[in-house]
Amino acid sequence: IEIAPVSEQKSDLLLVKTIAAAVKNASVALPVGLSEAQAEQAWNAVCGAVRPRLVVSLPVSSVQMEFIAHKKPADMIKTIHAVTSKCASLCADVEFCAEDATRAEPAFLVEAIQTAIAAGASSVTLCDTAGMMMPDEFTAFIEDLYQQVPQLKDTFLKVLCSDTLGLAAASALAAVGAGALGIKAAFDGAGAPRLDVVAGVIAQRGDS
């Protein structure tokens, strides 16, 4: 169960701590922000969970690095390494979420993933943030990354597909066919496949 990042508000910290204490049968994941200090703040909020997870969610496409994080590629690689390393020093379960991965420069995406894994990420999420890939294109994207980054075979690879074209569930399931091990879904389908749609497909066609 992934919840929203903590802001500076005490009420947010209280909410996260309450959820972390209440959830017994699932991991509780929390995004950590852009700095080591924010990573430590996130850990202090979620460390009471039975299975806590810290999520290093950072943009890897040129347009999002520039306009969201205000960083150049070299600075982003340093940030990925520093924040992931900090998280790994605090928590055994660290996820690197490559935002807008499908629009990233291929060589940079490979470097970003390799950096995160080397710094301690045990799982990697690849995002089709724009939601513009067709399922067969997403399949090829996943297969190519498995070839380019052999270390991915030793991590838990997940995907997050936006539903811009109404293809989020189809693309995510195609990624599973290509070797991905997890799908991020949402109750309301905002920026991800709807949870009930994914669950329904698994219920009806899980053997496939």
C-alpha atoms as one frame of an Amber mdcrd trajectory, in Angstrom:
protein
   0.000   0.000   0.000   1.654   3.213  -1.155   0.594   6.482   0.411   1.255
  10.106  -0.447   4.578  11.743   0.455   4.905  13.474   3.795   4.865  17.260
   3.751   6.049  19.429   6.612   2.632  19.321   8.259   2.377  17.444  11.551
  -1.020  16.099  10.493   0.574  14.296   7.534   3.158  12.668   9.783   0.419
  11.554  12.158  -1.632  10.120   9.291   1.299   8.105   7.922   2.229   6.797
  11.356  -1.393   5.780  11.973  -1.614   3.880   8.671   1.778   2.258   9.257
   0.677   0.992  12.655  -2.713  -0.245  11.414  -1.635  -2.260   8.350  -0.553
  -5.764   9.362  -0.727  -7.901   6.185   0.901  -5.701   3.541   3.920  -3.506
   2.998   3.449   0.218   3.596   5.392   2.247   1.024   6.198   5.942   1.291
   7.910   8.203  -1.308  10.890  10.025   0.141  11.390  13.183  -1.926  14.568
  14.624  -3.452  16.967  14.782  -0.511  18.571  12.647   2.162  16.870  14.762
   4.818  13.461  14.032   3.309  14.370  10.336   3.195  15.070  10.369   6.918
  11.801  12.195   7.562   9.907   9.585   5.544  11.589   6.761   7.445  10.660
   8.297  10.797   7.046   8.353   9.615   6.813   4.798   8.254   9.287   2.842
  10.378   6.492   1.609  12.653   5.018  -0.528   9.861   5.341  -4.304   9.998
   6.853  -4.182   6.497   8.001  -0.616   5.696   9.217   0.410   2.239  10.916
   3.637   1.136  10.262   4.728  -2.461  12.823   6.855  -4.304  10.548   8.276
  -7.011  12.480  10.533  -9.384  12.009  11.749 -12.993  14.366  10.324 -15.616
  13.161  12.005 -18.821  14.867  15.220 -19.884  11.677  17.279 -19.774  10.657
  16.134 -16.279  14.164  16.381 -14.829  14.349  19.990 -15.979  10.862  21.214
 -15.091   9.965  19.092 -12.053  13.282  18.477 -10.328  15.275  21.356 -11.873
  18.247  19.050 -12.400  20.569  18.151 -15.247  21.217  14.451 -16.017  24.549
  14.292 -14.149  22.991  15.897 -11.066  20.056  13.489 -11.212  22.390  10.483
 -11.220  24.093  11.902  -8.113  20.687  12.427  -6.489  19.564   8.882  -7.301
  22.741   7.481  -5.747  22.679   9.690  -2.650  18.991   9.307  -1.805  18.843
   5.578  -2.562  21.976   4.950  -0.488  20.473   6.893   2.406  17.238   4.904
   2.181  19.133   1.607   2.054  20.977   2.565   5.230  17.632   3.005   6.974
  15.344   0.364   5.457  15.804  -3.125   4.015  13.101  -2.581   1.372  13.936
   0.268  -1.038  12.180   0.872  -4.344  13.467   3.043  -7.174  10.597   4.442
  -9.241  11.758   5.796 -12.616   9.148   8.435 -13.449   8.487   9.024 -17.156
  10.846   6.157 -18.000   9.336   5.528 -21.431  10.334   9.041 -22.579  13.840
   8.938 -21.108  16.981   8.752 -23.206  17.706   4.997 -23.299  21.339   5.274
 -22.208  20.423   7.571 -19.319  17.605   5.283 -18.177  20.023   2.345 -18.093
  22.510   4.384 -16.047  19.794   5.542 -13.639  18.554   1.997 -13.016  22.064
   0.626 -12.580  22.896   3.447 -10.164  19.798   2.797  -8.051  20.409  -0.955
  -7.868  24.074  -0.456  -6.972  23.015   1.981  -4.225  20.687  -0.564  -2.630
  17.331  -0.575  -4.431  15.750  -4.033  -4.216  12.878  -3.217  -6.544  12.491
  -1.006  -9.616   9.327   0.514 -11.065   9.236   1.691 -14.672   6.616   4.354
 -15.416   4.814   5.129 -18.649   3.819   8.443 -17.129   2.462   9.928 -20.352
   0.485   6.745 -21.041   1.207   6.880 -24.762   2.782   3.450 -25.338   0.778
   0.676 -26.962   0.936  -2.694 -25.164   3.247  -4.265 -27.765   5.573  -1.260
 -27.514   5.654  -1.572 -23.737   6.451  -5.278 -24.053   9.442  -4.456 -26.267
  10.500  -1.704 -23.848  10.586  -4.146 -20.907  12.335  -6.888 -22.867  15.004
  -4.471 -24.069  15.713  -3.215 -20.546  16.145  -6.766 -19.269  18.814  -7.144
 -21.956  20.466  -3.787 -21.261  20.422  -4.094 -17.460  21.192  -7.704 -16.426
  20.881  -6.667 -12.747  17.121  -6.271 -13.242  16.785 -10.053 -13.156  17.836
  -9.933  -9.497  15.346  -7.200  -8.552  11.566  -7.086  -8.259  10.518  -5.221
 -11.419   7.181  -3.397 -11.406   5.372  -1.150 -13.859   3.126   1.890 -13.557
   1.095   2.841 -16.629  -1.076   5.927 -16.991  -4.463   5.438 -18.631  -4.286
   8.311 -21.131  -5.299   6.054 -24.026  -7.399   3.670 -21.943  -4.663   1.030
 -22.256  -3.078   1.105 -18.803  -4.266  -2.354 -17.721  -3.459  -3.904 -21.105
   0.033  -2.377 -21.133   0.724  -3.433 -17.551  -0.365  -7.004 -18.233   1.740
  -7.049 -21.400   4.711  -6.036 -19.235   4.020  -8.977 -16.946   4.136 -11.204
 -20.003   7.560  -9.730 -20.736   8.870 -10.559 -17.270   7.700  -7.778 -14.946
   6.693  -9.087 -11.513   4.359  -6.371 -10.265   1.728  -3.846 -11.326   0.949
  -0.609  -9.538  -2.781   0.039  -9.508  -5.097   2.612  -7.941  -8.637   2.567
  -6.579  -9.676   5.525  -8.712  -7.472   4.797 -11.732  -5.753   8.184 -11.477
  -2.378   7.774 -13.150  -2.551   3.982 -12.949  -4.748   1.036 -13.959  -7.883
   0.686 -11.836  -7.353  -1.867  -9.087 -10.684  -3.580  -9.747  -9.850  -3.998
 -13.446  -6.462  -5.593 -12.738  -7.942  -7.817 -10.036 -10.765  -8.850 -12.361
  -8.364  -9.854 -15.132  -6.285 -11.898 -12.688  -9.413 -13.552 -11.320 -10.696
 -14.482 -14.778  -7.435 -15.126 -16.644  -4.839 -15.600 -13.923  -3.638 -18.916
 -15.382  -2.611 -17.073 -18.555
